[in-house]
Amino acid sequence: MLVEVFHVLVWIVSILFALNFCVLAICYLVIYNRVNHHFKAVKHD
């Protein structure tokens, strides 16, 4: 029984880690693109 609970916990943690990684990657890309556009606009002006 304990092993089954452990496996479920590992499964949940791995899914949460994957979701967090995806969210962080998306946020990083969005912020990076905004900063890039901001700097490009400043350089253009």
C-alpha positions as a Markdown table, in Angstrom:
| # | Residue | x | y | z |
|---|---|---|---|---|
| 1 | Met | 0.0 | 0.0 | 0.0 |
| 2 | Leu | 2.8 | 2.4 | 1.0 |
| 3 | Val | 4.6 | 1.8 | -2.3 |
| 4 | Glu | 1.4 | 2.6 | -4.3 |
| 5 | Val | 1.0 | 5.9 | -2.4 |
| 6 | Phe | 4.7 | 6.7 | -3.1 |
| 7 | His | 4.3 | 6.0 | -6.8 |
| 8 | Val | 1.2 | 8.2 | -7.0 |
| 9 | Leu | 3.0 | 11.0 | -5.1 |
| 10 | Val | 6.0 | 10.8 | -7.5 |
| 11 | Trp | 3.6 | 10.8 | -10.5 |
| 12 | Ile | 1.8 | 14.0 | -9.1 |
| 13 | Val | 5.1 | 15.7 | -8.3 |
| 14 | Ser | 6.5 | 15.0 | -11.8 |
| 15 | Ile | 3.3 | 16.3 | -13.4 |
| 16 | Leu | 3.4 | 19.5 | -11.3 |
| 17 | Phe | 7.1 | 20.0 | -12.1 |
| 18 | Ala | 6.4 | 19.6 | -15.8 |
| 19 | Leu | 3.5 | 22.1 | -15.6 |
| 20 | Asn | 5.6 | 24.6 | -13.6 |
| 21 | Phe | 8.4 | 24.2 | -16.1 |
| 22 | Cys | 6.0 | 24.9 | -19.1 |
| 23 | Val | 4.5 | 27.9 | -17.3 |
| 24 | Leu | 7.9 | 29.3 | -16.5 |
| 25 | Ala | 9.1 | 28.8 | -20.1 |
| 26 | Ile | 6.1 | 30.6 | -21.5 |
| 27 | Cys | 6.4 | 33.5 | -19.0 |
| 28 | Tyr | 10.1 | 33.7 | -19.9 |
| 29 | Leu | 9.4 | 33.8 | -23.6 |
| 30 | Val | 6.7 | 36.4 | -23.2 |
| 31 | Ile | 8.9 | 38.7 | -21.0 |
| 32 | Tyr | 11.9 | 38.2 | -23.3 |
| 33 | Asn | 9.8 | 39.2 | -26.3 |
| 34 | Arg | 8.4 | 42.3 | -24.5 |
| 35 | Val | 11.9 | 43.3 | -23.4 |
| 36 | Asn | 13.2 | 42.8 | -26.9 |
| 37 | His | 10.4 | 44.9 | -28.5 |
| 38 | His | 11.0 | 47.5 | -25.8 |
| 39 | Phe | 14.7 | 47.8 | -26.5 |
| 40 | Lys | 14.1 | 47.7 | -30.3 |
| 41 | Ala | 11.6 | 50.6 | -29.9 |
| 42 | Val | 14.1 | 52.6 | -27.8 |
| 43 | Lys | 16.9 | 52.0 | -30.3 |
| 44 | His | 14.6 | 52.9 | -33.2 |
| 45 | Asp | 13.6 | 56.2 | -31.5 |
